[in-house]
Amino acid sequence: MGKIYKCISIFFVILTFIGGGYVLINKGNVNAGYAVIPMLGALIFNLLYRKQN
């Protein structure tokens, strides 16, 4: 189960950087939630991974 949490966490980190890039490309005219929501997912699954180990 720990490997699954780690893979999902990495996936959400990648989505966070993509969302942040999207916000920067659009010069901040789009919602910052494109970067913040995946970051929350990454933090949650990272905590689950740490708790598992």
Backbone torsions as a table, in degrees:
resi	resn	phi	psi	omega
1	MET	NA	-30.5	-178.9
2	GLY	-64.4	-37.7	179.5
3	LYS	-66.3	-35.7	178.9
4	ILE	-64.9	-44.9	178.8
5	TYR	-61.0	-40.3	-179.4
6	LYS	-66.8	-42.2	179.4
7	CYS	-65.2	-42.1	178.7
8	ILE	-65.8	-38.7	177.8
9	SER	-62.2	-43.9	178.3
10	ILE	-63.4	-40.3	177.4
11	PHE	-59.6	-44.2	179.7
12	PHE	-69.4	-31.9	175.5
13	VAL	-63.9	-42.6	177.8
14	ILE	-62.5	-43.7	177.1
15	LEU	-61.8	-34.4	178.5
16	THR	-63.3	-45.5	179.9
17	PHE	-67.6	-36.9	176.6
18	ILE	-64.4	-44.2	178.2
19	GLY	-63.5	-40.7	177.3
20	GLY	-64.1	-40.0	176.4
21	GLY	-64.1	-39.2	178.7
22	TYR	-63.4	-41.5	178.1
23	VAL	-65.2	-41.9	-179.6
24	LEU	-68.5	-38.0	179.2
25	ILE	-63.0	-37.2	180.0
26	ASN	-88.6	13.9	175.1
27	LYS	55.5	34.8	175.2
28	GLY	79.5	7.0	-178.9
29	ASN	-79.0	-12.8	177.1
30	VAL	-102.0	167.3	-176.5
31	ASN	-67.4	136.6	178.7
32	ALA	-71.1	-8.5	177.8
33	GLY	-61.5	-21.6	176.7
34	TYR	-61.0	-24.3	178.7
35	ALA	-105.2	-31.8	-173.3
36	VAL	-75.9	-42.5	-176.9
37	ILE	-63.0	-46.6	175.6
38	PRO	-63.5	-30.3	178.0
39	MET	-64.3	-39.0	177.2
40	LEU	-62.9	-41.6	176.6
41	GLY	-61.3	-41.8	179.3
42	ALA	-63.3	-41.6	179.2
43	LEU	-65.2	-42.5	-179.6
44	ILE	-62.8	-48.7	-178.0
45	PHE	-71.5	-27.5	174.5
46	ASN	-67.7	-40.3	176.9
47	LEU	-66.0	-39.5	177.0
48	LEU	-63.4	-39.1	178.0
49	TYR	-64.0	-44.0	179.5
50	ARG	-65.3	-39.3	179.9
51	LYS	-67.4	-34.7	179.5
52	GLN	-65.3	-38.6	-178.8
53	ASN	-90.8	NA	NA
